Amino acid sequence: MTSPSSARLTIDLDALAHNYGVLCAHAPGAEPAPVLKADGYGLGAGPVGRRLWAEGARRFFVARLSEGEALRQALGPDMPAAIHVLDGFGPGTGPRLAAAALTPVLHSLAQAEAARAYAATARTPLAVTLHVDSGMNRQGLTPAEARALAQSPDRLQGLDVQVVMSHLGSATAPADPRNGLQLARFAAVRPLFPKARASFAASAGIFLGPDYRFDMVRPGVSLFGGGPEERPDPRLKAVATLEAPILDIRTVEAGETVGYGSSTVVEHPTRVAVVAAGYADGVIRAGKGQARAWCAGALRPVLIVTMDLIAVEIGEAQAQVGDFVELLGPHALLDDLAEAAGTVAHECLVRLGG
Ligand SMILES: *Cc1c(COP(=O)(O)O)cnc(C)c1O
């Protein structure tokens, strides 16, 4: 039990399982490969990964090698999932990847060459994934580089290309023409590796339709309740709930300011609940003024966020010191908080980490 005087974060693994089921139902025929980078979007890759395994997931993606090692440890020998490391094959990482049975996601010709050289010394075929950039311009081989690799088998000697993947940059906006452009580029590269399975869609891409799903999908944020179009989606449930108790309730007169500086001016006399949480707990400060918290049965404006205190305007609400206010959860929705904070749901979740 946490002491009643501090914020508490609750992770609802049943809601996670529900969201996983929704995503699987929208990608029939594609293998779900949940993305658990940044410690499972800040919510704990271990417990999240174990629950997803229980729900049938047999493959995960992480960003860092260290995340892959931690997830392997958390899953243990009874849950031998495939774990793909998006950072790929860095200098000297071969033995660590092998020790934790991690699959590097190669994203440059230099990485492919390093992996080939390592596989030659180890004299065992090395399972790899190839990441091809279809237009996001962040990570991946260019289509021309992928073609060059496919056409000179020497350069893939000792490598077992199991998956070829790419990533969409505009999938949260279904009408954006860049989605179709990226799809066409990926579809042109995919046949170069006929034995590999193809993976293209993350959370939002799953909802773009069957053309985008290929053999394997990589959902992240929607597992945790983030809507595919960056607004609340009633099909998905909140997984993370952040609550904190009211420490004090005070009345503020019209014309007074609340908090540091003078930007938050109260226009009418009002009651303000001072809540025991702040940006030290991962509540994004930029959310002030537009974010809303759930208190005494309604959503109410968050006036200020400081390091360890938040002020919520509660008007005449029947709230008392010690009552818990929901800052994020089934009422104070993740996508609404992200919009108020001028960011994405991913960042709101990751900030809660630790
Ligand atoms: C983060 C990430 C994902 C998951 O994205 P969501 O929007 O959270 O579903 C999938 N693939 C790659 C390459 C990623 O970096």
The ligand as an ORCA input file, in Angstrom:
! r2SCAN-3c Opt
* xyz 0 1
  C       7.586      3.086    -31.341
  C       7.531      2.219    -32.527
  C       6.419      1.397    -32.768
  C       5.158      1.487    -31.933
  O       4.514      2.706    -32.214
  P       3.118      3.114    -31.541
  O       2.749      4.395    -32.204
  O       3.391      3.329    -30.088
  O       2.174      2.008    -31.776
  C       6.477      0.522    -33.827
  N       7.573      0.456    -34.632
  C       8.650      1.244    -34.451
  C       9.803      1.146    -35.372
  C       8.668      2.160    -33.395
  O       9.722      2.960    -33.236
*
